[in-house]
Amino acid sequence: MYGRKRSLFGNGFLSALSLVYGLVVSLRQALYRLRILKTNELPCRVISVGNLTLGGTGKTPMVISISELLLKKQRRPMVVSRGYGRKNASAMLVVSDGHSLLVDSRHGGDEPFLIASKLPGVPVVVGPDRYQAARSVLKRFNPDTVVLDDGFQHIQLRRALDVVLVDALDPFGNGKLFPAGILREPLTALKRAHAVVITRADQSEGAGRLKAIIREKTGARLFTSRLAPLDMVEGRTGTVRPLSSLARARVLALAGIARPASFVSLLKSLGAAVAAECVYPDHYVFEKSDLAEVYKKAADEKVDIIITTEKDAVRLNNFNADGIWALRVEQRILETEDWERMLLEQPA
């Protein structure tokens, strides 16, 4: 899918499967377009944050950023997510009621748990049917805006604003549909978007060419953003250290995300010397044996800091792990005024 290995038989087999997958995607779209499949509507505004590819575009920081803005402007946002990778994925759960975290990351999902922990005052709900999940708690939380996490393909829920994220460093992979590539839908699906945000635009020299490609596919508003590191926090104690602590430090980069190379690149840009890496699959469920391996590798390489992502830290906190720092980041839109105007322009 990511082009790391090549095989004539494997490529042909995956390409055949991607054709089948593409037909299913097209059929599903047609059924909704012809109203054979029903689209549901909530009695409040819905803002969807999603992408065209499998993972790694910065959806979680964007959901947090949008919700923080709405809260700051006296709106009443509620985040609704599927909660990928959690235990009992068929259950509808309230991860946070806006005051307290009610479940852990294993039951609520690492991303919803992270969103809830960073958004005091914002309820966070998970469920496989996001329309039903939102509807079941509307009276309880009375939101005026639902922020739909990873919602671009969840077209059975009508939304006022569809925000699609495109990673400037790897926008569309090899241009093929899953499983031959990383595309969930063809590029023509961008026509459904109201806004497209190019993430990590500051790290790419090809952002201009990417803008031209996107403008050929959609008339959506176009924005650019960067992932801004803030500081680092030790998971067990909550101790905070400035980014300057990374300058010239020997670090072990620990990541279980879709694109670990982007995390390593970010650490290097902050002046860290990445002496070792421990890389796991996206949403990886850590075991104590994994931590033992991490600590051993850190000792062998004589590193100064073990550092991970916020999403990984959520799962590692279940072990009360000592000496593991999380790099805290936020998503910043470069066209701030136009972005905020768009998010707030429709009555709540």
N, C-alpha and C positions, 0 to 999 in steps of 0.2 A: 504493500500500500504506500509506503513512504519511499520506495525506490532504493532501499538499502541493499537488497539482494536481487539478482536477476536470474531468471530461468525461463527458457523458451517454452517449456511445457507449462510451468507455473503461470507465466504471463498470459498465455493463451487461455488457460482454464479460468483464471480470475477475470479476464476480459469477457468471457462468455457469461460468467455469473453477473458481471456488472450490467450486461445487456438486459438480462432478466430483471435485475433490480431496477434498472431504468424504466422498463415497461411497467412495473408495479407502481413506481413513483408517478409516472405519467397518468396511469389509470386512476390512481387515487385523486390526483389533482382534477382530472376530468369529472369524476363523480361529485366532487365538491362544487366545481364550476357549474355543473348541470343541476345542482341542488338535489341530487339523488341521496347524497350523504348530507346530514344536517349540520349546520353551523350554529353553535350556541352563543348566547350573548349574556354578559353580566350587566347588572344595573349600575355599573361604575366604569370609569375609564380603564382601559387595559393598555399597558406599554409592554411590548415583547422585546426581549433581548436574545438574539440568536446568531447563527452563522450558517454558512453553506458547507463547512467542512467538519471533520471529526476532531473535536477538541482543540485546545491550545490557542484560542484567539483573544482571551481576556474577558470572557463573559462574566465571571464572578466579580472581578473588580468593577466592571461596568454596572452591574446590577446594584452593587453597593453605592457607587457614585451617584446613580440616578435617584436611588431611594434617599440618600443623604440630602440631595438637592430638594426633593419634594418635601422632606421633613422640615428643612430649613425655611421653606416657603409656606409653612403652616398647612401643608397638605397631609393627608392621612394614608400613606402608602402601606401596602401589604405585599410581601413577596410570596409567590407561589412557584414551586419547583417540583420536578419529578422525584428528585433525590436519588440520583443514579448510584448504584453500588451499595445501598443500605440493606440491612436485614429486613426481611418481610416487606419486599418492595411493593406488594399489593395493598398495603395498609395506608390509610390517610392519617397523618399525624400532624399535630401542632408542634413544631420545633421550638418556637418562642411565641409567647403571647404579647411580646413587646416590653415585658417587664423581667421575665425570667426565662432561662433556657430550661425546657421541660424534658428533653431527651438528649442522649449523647450522640456523637457523630456516627456510631455504628448503626443506630436505629434511624437517625434523621438524615444521614448522608453527610459526607465531609464538606461539600460545598454549601448546602443549606445551613449546616451548623456554623461554618465560618461566617456566612452572611449574617446569621442571627447574632453571633457574638460581637460583630462589628457594628450592628445597627440597633442599639437600645432604643426602644420606642416604636420599633417596626415589627409587627407579627410576621412570622415565617411559617408557611404551611407546605407540606409535601404530600403528593399522592399521584398515582399513575394516570388518573383522569383529572387533569388540572382544573377543568370547569367544575366538576363535582367537588373537588377539594376546596376551591374558592367559595363556591356556593354554600357549602356546609358551615362556613364560619362567618358569612357576611353579617349576620345579625349580631354575632358576638363581638366582632372587631370594627364593623362599620367603616370600611375603607372607602376613600373616594377614588383611589387609584390602585390597581393591581399591577405589580411589576412581575412579568412572566419570565422566569429564568429558563434559558434554552428553549425558546418558544417558536422559532421561525417555522419549524415543520409541524407545529401543533395547530394546524389551520382550522380544526374544529371549534376553536375558541376565537371569536371575533375580537379584533383589537383596533384601538384608535391610532396606534403608532407602532410600526414594525421597524426595529433597529437591527441592522445586520452588521456584524463585525467581520472584517477581512484583515488577516495578518500580513503586513507588508513584507515580512521576511520569507513567508511561504504561503502565498495567497490561495492557490488552488492545487497545490501538489503537482502531479503529472497531468492534471486536467481530466482525469478519468473518474468515473463514478465508483463508489464502494462496490465490491471489495478490491477492484483493480487499482483504485486510487482512494483519495480521502474526501472526495466530494459526496455529500449527502443528496444533492440535487444538481441538475445542470445549471450553468451560469445564467440561463434565461430566467431562472426562478428569482433573480434579483429584481425583476419587474414588480414583484409583490412588495418590495421594501419601500418604506417611506424615507428612511435615512440609512446611509452606509457609512460606517466608521472604519477608517484604515488605522489599525492599531500598530504600535511600534514603528510608526512612520518616521520617527527621528533616527531609527537605526538602519534605514534602507535608502540606498541611492536610487532605487527604481520606483519610488513613490509616485513620481510624475507619470511614468508609463502606466502604472497600475491605475491611477485616476482615469486615464484615457480609456483603458479597457472597461472599467466600471461604467463610465459615462456612455459607452456604446451599448451597454446592456440595460440600463435603467435611467429613469429621470429623477430618481430619488435624490434628496439632499446629500451632499458629500462632506464628510468631516474627517479630520485627522486627529490622532491621539498619541500619547506616549505613556509608558508605564513608569511612574515616578517613584523610586525608592524613598522611603521615609526614615526608617531606622531599623534596629533589630532588637528582638525581645527573646529572653530566655523562657522557654515554655513552662518549666516547673515553678520558678520563682517570680516570673513577671518582670524581672530586671530589664531595663531598657538601656541600650548603648547606641551611640551615634554611628552613622555610616563611616565616619573617619576611622573607626576601629578596624575596618576591613583593609585599609590602605597598607599594602605590603605584608599583610598577615597570610600565613599558610593556612588554607582552609580545606576542609572536606565538604564537597557539595553533595547533599543528600536530596534526592528528588524522585517522587513517584507521580509524575505528571505526563501529559501527552507529549510535550516537547521539552525534555530536560536540557537540551543544548541551549535553549534560549535563557534558561536560568543560569547556566554556567557562564554564558556570554555576559549576562548582566553583572554577575559577581566580578568578572574580569574588568568590566568597564568601571567598577568602583575601586579598582586598584588591588583586588585580592589576587593572591597567587594560588590558583586551584591545584593543590598537590595531589588530590585524590577525588574520585567520584564514586558514589553508590547510587546506582540508577535502578528503579523498579518500574513496573507497568503503571499506567494511569489508574488512580483509585485503588492502589495496592493496599491490601489489608496487612499491616505489619505484624510480625510475631516477635516474641522475645529473642528468638535466635537471630533475627535480622538485626536487632539492636546490638547484640553481642558481636556480630560481624562488623558493624559500623564502628563500634568502639575499638575493636582490634585493629581495623584498618587505620583509624585515626592515630592510634598509638604507634603502629609500624611506620607511618609516614610522618610522625612527629608534627602533627598539625596544631595550630593555635586555636582554631575554631571549627566546630561542626555546625554547618548552617544549612537550613532547609527552607522550603516555601511555606507560606502560611497554611495552605491547604494540607500539606503533609504534616505540619505541626499539629493540626487538629486531631489527626489519627494517632500520632505519636504521644499526644497528651494522655491517651488512655493508659499508658504505661508509666506515667509520671516520670518520664525520661529526664535525666539530669545532664546538663551541659550541652543541650541542643538548642541552637538559636534559630529563630525564624526571621527572614527578611520581610519587613512590612512594606507594602507598596500601595499606590493608588493610581487609578486611571484618570488622566487629565486630557480633556479635549482642548485642542489648540484654538479653535474658533469659539471661545467661551460664550460670548454674547448671543450669537446665533443659535448655539446649542441650547442654552437655557431658555431662550425665547421659544424655541420649538417645543421643548418639553412642557412648558407652562402655558402655551398659547391657547389650548383648548380648555374650556371650563371644566373644573373637576366635578 
